Amino acid sequence: MKYASIFLLSASLLSGAAVAGSNTEAAVGGALGGALGSVVGEHLGGSTGATIGAGVGGAAGGMVGADKRSRTEAAIGGGLGAAGGNVIGQKVGGSTGGLIGAAVGGGAGGAIGNAYGDDDDRYRGDRRYRDSHYYGPPGKAKGHYKHRHKHH
């Protein structure tokens, strides 16, 4: 199991250096955090500890690699993906399967959460433009009629 975690760590670092996008960084962070959290959690508390460790590690790793405005989404995705991947991996292939499942799930969850957070940023930008249409300097009608009382 020690060699599997070293191999996984090396492969994750190399894939992160190959493509340097924010989704990739969140994926690599979620994968590394999920794998390392799984290993530490298993040593401290067995299979339940591995699942909890994978979730916490995947959340932390996904958050560190994500964009500034989508860290919450990447943390949620990385944590849920790593914990779920650990549980499924343990059922299929024991502790080594749980380690690989946590890495794959944490990576996918971190990337998906970061991408979801990026979509929200585009909506916020559109909303700012629409809202600024109605506000402006005093005395200028911005999109609606302003009633003046001096002509009665």
Salt bridges, closest charged atoms under 4 A:
ASP119 OD1 - ARG122 NH2 2.93
ASP120 OD2 - ARG124 NH2 2.80
ASP121 OD1 - ARG124 NH1 3.18
ASP131 OD2 - ARG127 NE 3.53
